[in-house]
Amino acid sequence: MDSGKRIVICGGGAIGAAIAWFLARRGARPVVVERHQVGGAASGKSGGFLALDWCRGTALDRLARRSFALHAELAQELGNPWGYRTLTTFAGEAREGRRAHANSRAGRPWLSADVTLTGQIGTPQTTALVEPRAFTTGLIRAAEANGAELRHGTVTGLLRDASGAVAGITLDGGETIEGDGVVIAMGPWSILATRWLPLPAVYGFKGHSLVFRTGDAVPAEALFLEYEEASGETLTPEIFARADGTVWACAVSSTASLPLDPADITGDEGAHDRLEALCRAVSPALAAAPIVARQACFRPVTEDGLPLIGAIPGIENAWVATGHSVWGMLNAPATGEAMAELILDGATSHVPLRHFAPGRLRPFQPGG
């Protein structure tokens, strides 16, 4: 066990929750500060898809492989309240209004005759799924059971000691939370921290999704599809069957402006209708199912497409973990583990973080 360092984590998404869990299990005292709600943004609205080896050949490979293994371990250790399940994953294609070959669905009645399966791209050994909001809130609860604290509030600045080292945060209303260090893990809103710290820019890329209540009509499968609309435009829908009897689907993204408050995120005009028409066309199971959620969220991206994970250069007791793009849910556990090791031990033991060092990119200059 460690000496009870009090680490303030700004952000109650999957990354912040994982950091809190791995710190708390080692005896540290993390304080998670969230302005909206735990898992209230992308960490509650994403697909939750996990893949062992889809990052092979990239800087993310070791992080992803470690994290894929940790997902299975966490589900077993903590009782799997977030519906972790393994999947068989397929690629496919379809054209709106055009029937495919008779045997194109490979005996899958949940898919329409418009769909041609072109290959199996994942097995239950290499692809899996979690329900993301349940995963994020479940890790927070597990961290709290080990001594972590959850606070609601908007971070407005940092506390510094006489040497300039970070010693806590200030909140709206003037409240302060002191600590032995601060982690910025606010997803795309991490760019707000560039007012206080020399951080690279983090941007938000908007995605839309639907959740259908399908019961047992869809098996434990995932589909990555190329779908040509009647207009000639091609979308790339992703459709995932969850353990709770729902199916999550996405296909429509945009570069809309990130609102200051996560509670103000709404879907682009017509985006959900377009996605619904696609889903009902490719699956009779989805065509018959009620929609239980119409969602929009912003995933955090950096200039070079790699996350920021590590110590902030030149500032003592300040760290960042954000910018995971589409692989945030996958890579949350290994990021949390690595950050806990870095904060408590000064180095990581499972995944090297050199590719993700914040200093590799120039700091963002607000207004510049």
C-alpha positions as CSV (number, residue, x, y, z in Angstrom):
1,M,0.0,0.0,0.0
2,D,1.1,3.6,-0.7
3,S,1.3,6.5,1.7
4,G,-2.1,8.0,1.0
5,K,-1.3,10.7,-1.5
6,R,-4.3,12.9,-2.2
7,I,-4.5,13.3,-6.0
8,V,-7.2,15.6,-7.5
9,I,-8.5,14.2,-10.8
10,C,-10.4,16.7,-13.0
11,G,-12.9,14.8,-15.0
12,G,-15.4,11.9,-14.2
13,G,-15.2,10.1,-17.5
14,A,-13.8,6.6,-18.1
15,I,-10.2,7.8,-18.0
16,G,-10.6,9.7,-14.7
17,A,-12.6,6.8,-13.2
18,A,-9.8,4.3,-14.1
19,I,-7.1,6.5,-12.7
20,A,-9.1,6.9,-9.5
21,W,-9.6,3.1,-9.2
22,F,-5.9,2.2,-9.7
23,L,-4.8,5.0,-7.3
24,A,-7.3,4.0,-4.6
25,R,-6.5,0.3,-4.7
26,R,-2.9,1.2,-3.8
27,G,-3.9,3.3,-0.9
28,A,-3.9,6.7,-2.4
29,R,-6.8,9.1,-1.8
30,P,-8.0,10.3,-5.2
31,V,-10.6,13.1,-5.4
32,V,-12.6,13.0,-8.7
33,V,-14.1,16.4,-9.6
34,E,-16.9,16.4,-12.2
35,R,-18.9,19.4,-13.4
36,H,-21.7,17.5,-15.1
37,Q,-22.2,13.8,-14.2
38,V,-20.0,10.7,-14.1
39,G,-20.0,9.2,-17.5
40,G,-22.2,12.0,-18.7
41,A,-20.4,12.7,-22.0
42,A,-18.6,10.4,-24.4
43,S,-17.8,7.9,-21.6
44,G,-21.5,7.3,-21.2
45,K,-22.6,7.5,-24.8
46,S,-19.9,5.7,-26.8
47,G,-20.1,2.2,-28.2
48,G,-17.9,0.6,-25.6
49,F,-16.2,-1.7,-28.2
50,L,-13.0,-3.4,-27.2
51,A,-10.4,-4.9,-29.5
52,L,-7.2,-6.8,-28.6
53,D,-5.1,-6.3,-31.7
54,W,-6.7,-3.6,-33.9
55,C,-3.9,-1.2,-33.0
56,R,-1.1,-3.5,-34.0
57,G,1.7,-1.8,-35.8
58,T,0.9,1.6,-34.1
59,A,2.1,3.4,-31.0
60,L,-1.1,2.3,-29.3
61,D,-0.5,-1.4,-29.6
62,R,1.0,-2.2,-26.2
63,L,-1.5,0.1,-24.4
64,A,-4.4,-1.6,-26.2
65,R,-3.3,-5.1,-25.5
66,R,-2.7,-4.4,-21.9
67,S,-6.0,-2.7,-21.6
68,F,-7.9,-5.5,-23.3
69,A,-6.6,-7.9,-20.7
70,L,-7.4,-5.6,-17.9
71,H,-11.0,-5.2,-19.0
72,A,-11.5,-9.0,-18.5
73,E,-9.7,-8.9,-15.2
74,L,-11.7,-5.9,-13.9
75,A,-15.0,-7.5,-14.9
76,Q,-14.1,-10.7,-13.0
77,E,-12.7,-8.8,-9.9
78,L,-15.5,-6.3,-9.5
79,G,-18.5,-8.5,-10.4
80,N,-19.1,-7.2,-14.0
81,P,-21.8,-4.7,-13.2
82,W,-21.2,-3.1,-16.7
83,G,-22.1,-6.0,-18.9
84,Y,-18.6,-7.0,-20.2
85,R,-19.1,-9.6,-22.9
86,T,-17.0,-11.1,-25.7
87,L,-18.2,-10.7,-29.3
88,T,-17.9,-12.2,-32.8
89,T,-17.2,-9.2,-35.1
90,F,-18.0,-9.0,-38.8
91,A,-17.4,-6.6,-41.7
92,G,-20.0,-6.0,-44.2
93,E,-21.4,-3.8,-46.9
94,A,-24.8,-2.7,-48.2
95,R,-26.4,-0.3,-50.7
96,E,-29.7,1.4,-49.9
97,G,-32.6,-0.4,-51.7
98,R,-30.4,-2.9,-53.4
99,R,-30.7,-6.6,-52.4
100,A,-27.5,-8.6,-51.9
101,H,-26.9,-12.2,-52.7
102,A,-29.2,-14.8,-51.2
103,N,-26.6,-16.2,-48.7
104,S,-24.9,-12.9,-48.0
105,R,-26.1,-12.8,-44.3
106,A,-24.6,-16.2,-43.5
107,G,-27.7,-17.3,-41.6
108,R,-28.1,-14.2,-39.5
109,P,-31.9,-13.3,-39.5
110,W,-31.2,-10.1,-37.6
111,L,-29.7,-8.7,-40.7
112,S,-31.6,-7.7,-43.8
113,A,-31.1,-9.0,-47.3
114,D,-29.5,-5.7,-48.2
115,V,-26.4,-6.7,-46.2
116,T,-23.4,-8.7,-47.4
117,L,-21.0,-10.0,-44.8
118,T,-17.5,-9.7,-46.3
119,G,-15.5,-11.3,-43.5
120,Q,-15.1,-12.1,-39.8
121,I,-12.7,-9.5,-38.3
122,G,-12.9,-10.4,-34.6
123,T,-13.5,-13.5,-32.4
124,P,-14.6,-13.8,-28.8
125,Q,-10.9,-14.0,-28.0
126,T,-10.1,-10.6,-29.7
127,T,-13.2,-8.4,-29.5
128,A,-15.5,-7.6,-26.6
129,L,-17.9,-4.9,-25.3
130,V,-18.8,-3.0,-22.1
131,E,-21.8,-0.7,-21.5
132,P,-19.8,2.5,-21.1
133,R,-21.8,4.5,-18.6
134,A,-22.1,1.5,-16.3
135,F,-18.4,0.8,-16.7
136,T,-17.5,4.4,-15.8
137,T,-19.9,4.7,-12.8
138,G,-18.9,1.2,-11.7
139,L,-15.2,2.1,-11.5
140,I,-16.0,5.2,-9.6
141,R,-18.1,3.3,-7.1
142,A,-15.3,0.7,-6.7
143,A,-12.8,3.5,-6.2
144,E,-15.0,5.2,-3.6
145,A,-15.2,1.8,-1.7
146,N,-11.4,2.0,-1.5
147,G,-11.3,5.5,-0.2
148,A,-11.7,7.8,-3.2
149,E,-14.0,10.8,-3.1
150,L,-16.3,12.2,-5.8
151,R,-17.0,16.0,-5.8
152,H,-19.2,18.0,-8.1
153,G,-18.1,21.4,-9.3
154,T,-16.4,23.3,-12.1
155,V,-12.6,23.7,-12.0
156,T,-11.6,27.3,-12.4
157,G,-7.9,27.2,-11.7
158,L,-5.0,25.6,-9.9
159,L,-3.4,26.1,-6.5
160,R,0.4,26.5,-6.4
161,D,2.8,26.2,-3.5
162,A,5.8,28.5,-3.0
163,S,7.9,26.6,-5.5
164,G,5.3,26.8,-8.2
165,A,4.3,23.1,-7.9
166,V,0.6,22.3,-8.3
167,A,-1.1,21.9,-4.9
168,G,-4.7,21.6,-5.7
169,I,-7.6,23.3,-7.6
170,T,-10.1,26.1,-7.2
171,L,-13.8,25.6,-8.0
172,D,-16.5,28.0,-9.1
173,G,-17.8,29.7,-6.0
174,G,-14.3,30.1,-4.6
175,E,-14.0,26.6,-3.0
176,T,-10.6,25.0,-3.1
177,I,-9.5,21.3,-2.9
178,E,-5.9,20.8,-1.8
179,G,-3.9,17.8,-3.0
180,D,-0.5,16.4,-3.7
181,G,-1.0,16.7,-7.4
182,V,-3.6,17.2,-10.1
183,V,-4.5,15.2,-13.2
184,I,-6.3,16.8,-16.1
185,A,-8.7,14.2,-17.6
186,M,-11.5,16.3,-19.0
187,G,-11.8,14.8,-22.5
188,P,-12.2,17.5,-25.1
189,W,-12.8,20.1,-22.3
190,S,-9.1,19.5,-21.3
191,I,-8.4,22.4,-23.7
192,L,-9.8,24.7,-20.9
193,A,-6.8,23.7,-18.8
194,T,-4.5,25.4,-21.3
195,R,-5.3,28.6,-19.4
196,W,-3.4,27.2,-16.4
197,L,-0.9,24.7,-17.8
198,P,1.3,24.3,-20.9
199,L,-0.8,21.7,-22.6
200,P,-1.2,20.8,-26.3
201,A,-4.6,21.4,-27.8
202,V,-7.3,18.8,-27.4
203,Y,-10.3,19.0,-29.8
204,G,-13.7,17.5,-29.9
205,F,-15.1,15.4,-32.8
206,K,-18.8,15.0,-32.6
207,G,-20.6,11.7,-33.1
208,H,-24.3,10.6,-33.0
209,S,-25.7,7.3,-31.8
210,L,-28.9,5.4,-31.2
211,V,-29.7,2.7,-28.6
212,F,-32.4,0.2,-29.6
213,R,-34.2,-2.1,-27.1
214,T,-33.9,-5.5,-29.0
215,G,-34.1,-8.1,-26.2
216,D,-32.6,-11.4,-27.4
217,A,-33.2,-10.7,-31.1
218,V,-29.6,-9.9,-31.8
219,P,-26.8,-12.3,-30.7
220,A,-23.4,-11.3,-29.2
221,E,-22.1,-9.8,-32.4
222,A,-20.7,-6.6,-33.7
223,L,-20.9,-5.3,-37.3
224,F,-18.7,-2.7,-39.1
225,L,-20.5,-1.8,-42.3
226,E,-19.9,0.3,-45.4
227,Y,-23.4,1.6,-46.4
228,E,-24.0,3.5,-49.6
229,E,-27.0,5.8,-49.4
230,A,-29.3,6.4,-52.4
231,S,-27.5,9.8,-52.7
232,G,-24.2,8.0,-53.4
233,E,-22.7,9.0,-50.1
234,T,-21.0,6.2,-48.1
235,L,-21.4,5.9,-44.3
236,T,-19.5,3.5,-42.0
237,P,-22.0,2.4,-39.4
238,E,-21.0,0.4,-36.3
239,I,-23.6,-1.8,-34.7
240,F,-22.9,-3.5,-31.3
241,A,-25.2,-5.9,-29.3
242,R,-24.9,-5.3,-25.6
243,A,-25.5,-7.8,-22.8
244,D,-28.5,-5.8,-21.4
245,G,-30.6,-6.5,-24.4
246,T,-29.9,-3.3,-26.3
247,V,-28.1,-2.5,-29.5
248,W,-25.9,0.6,-30.0
249,A,-25.4,2.1,-33.4
250,C,-23.5,5.0,-34.9
251,A,-22.6,6.3,-38.3
252,V,-23.0,10.1,-38.5
253,S,-20.2,12.5,-37.3
254,S,-19.5,16.2,-37.7
255,T,-17.1,18.9,-36.7
256,A,-19.6,21.0,-34.7
257,S,-18.4,23.4,-32.1
258,L,-17.9,22.0,-28.6
259,P,-20.2,23.7,-26.0
260,L,-18.7,24.9,-22.8
261,D,-21.1,22.8,-20.7
262,P,-21.5,19.1,-21.6
263,A,-25.2,19.3,-20.6
264,D,-25.8,21.6,-23.7
265,I,-24.8,18.9,-26.3
266,T,-27.6,18.2,-28.8
267,G,-27.7,16.3,-32.0
268,D,-27.2,17.9,-35.4
269,E,-30.4,18.5,-37.3
270,G,-31.5,15.4,-39.1
271,A,-28.5,13.3,-37.9
272,H,-30.5,10.8,-35.8
273,D,-33.2,10.5,-38.4
274,R,-30.6,9.6,-41.0
275,L,-29.0,7.0,-38.7
276,E,-32.4,5.6,-37.8
277,A,-33.3,5.1,-41.5
278,L,-30.0,3.3,-42.1
279,C,-30.4,1.0,-39.0
280,R,-34.0,0.0,-39.9
281,A,-32.9,-0.7,-43.5
282,V,-30.0,-3.1,-42.6
283,S,-31.7,-5.0,-39.7
284,P,-35.3,-6.2,-39.3
285,A,-34.5,-6.6,-35.6
286,L,-33.7,-2.9,-35.4
287,A,-36.7,-2.0,-37.6
288,A,-39.0,-3.7,-35.0
289,A,-37.2,-2.3,-31.9
290,P,-38.0,0.9,-30.0
291,I,-35.3,3.5,-29.6
292,V,-34.5,4.1,-26.0
293,A,-31.8,6.8,-26.5
294,R,-30.8,9.4,-29.1
295,Q,-27.3,10.5,-28.2
296,A,-24.6,12.9,-29.3
297,C,-21.1,13.3,-27.8
298,F,-17.6,14.7,-28.5
299,R,-14.6,12.4,-28.5
300,P,-11.3,14.0,-27.6
301,V,-8.6,14.1,-30.3
302,T,-5.1,15.6,-30.6
303,E,-3.1,17.0,-33.5
304,D,-1.3,13.7,-34.1
305,G,-4.1,11.3,-33.2
306,L,-2.3,9.9,-30.1
307,P,-3.5,10.5,-26.5
308,L,-1.7,12.7,-24.0
309,I,-0.7,10.5,-21.1
310,G,2.0,11.7,-18.6
311,A,3.6,14.5,-16.6
312,I,3.2,18.0,-17.9
313,P,6.6,19.4,-18.7
314,G,8.0,22.0,-16.4
315,I,5.2,21.8,-13.8
316,E,5.7,19.7,-10.7
317,N,2.8,17.5,-9.6
318,A,0.7,18.0,-12.7
319,W,-0.3,15.2,-15.1
320,V,-2.7,14.8,-18.1
321,A,-4.6,11.9,-19.5
322,T,-6.9,12.6,-22.4
323,G,-7.1,12.6,-26.2
324,H,-7.9,8.9,-26.7
325,S,-10.3,9.5,-29.6
326,V,-12.2,6.3,-30.6
327,W,-10.2,4.1,-28.2
328,G,-11.0,5.8,-25.0
329,M,-13.2,3.1,-23.5
330,L,-10.7,0.4,-24.6
331,N,-7.7,2.1,-23.3
332,A,-9.1,3.5,-20.0
333,P,-7.9,0.6,-17.8
334,A,-4.3,0.6,-19.0
335,T,-4.2,4.4,-18.9
336,G,-5.4,4.4,-15.3
337,E,-2.9,1.7,-14.3
338,A,0.0,3.6,-16.0
339,M,-1.0,6.9,-14.5
340,A,-1.2,5.4,-11.0
341,E,2.3,3.9,-11.4
342,L,3.7,7.2,-12.8
343,I,2.2,9.2,-9.9
344,L,3.1,6.9,-7.1
345,D,6.3,5.2,-8.4
346,G,7.7,7.8,-10.9
347,A,7.7,5.2,-13.7
348,T,5.4,2.7,-15.4
349,S,5.9,-1.1,-15.3
350,H,3.5,-2.4,-17.9
351,V,3.2,0.1,-20.7
352,P,5.9,2.7,-21.7
353,L,4.4,6.2,-22.2
354,R,7.0,7.8,-24.3
355,H,4.8,7.9,-27.4
356,F,2.1,9.8,-25.4
357,A,4.3,12.3,-23.6
358,P,2.5,15.7,-23.6
359,G,5.8,17.5,-24.4
360,R,5.9,15.9,-27.9
361,L,3.4,18.6,-29.1
362,R,3.7,22.3,-28.8
363,P,1.5,23.9,-26.1
364,F,-1.7,25.5,-27.2
365,Q,-1.8,29.3,-27.0
366,P,-5.3,30.5,-26.1
367,G,-6.3,33.3,-28.4
368,G,-3.1,32.8,-30.4
